[in-house]
């Protein structure tokens, strides 16, 4: 079985190929999840800022509850 080198805490370690792939896959999965969260938060904040800056009082968020129908 082939060996590969991974870096853990600044030290290079020689491990089996499947262990190295698992190590890199876990890091990519965590990085991808973090990027999804960052992008979702950026879109949410952009939407909140856009709603607050538009000043349109006819939006459903600003309508009183008594006007929602029977």
Secondary structure, DSSP 8 states (H G I E B T S, - for coil): --EEEEEETTEEEEEEHHHHHHHHHHHHHHHHHHHHHHHHHHHHHHHHHHHHHH--TTSGGGS-GGGS--
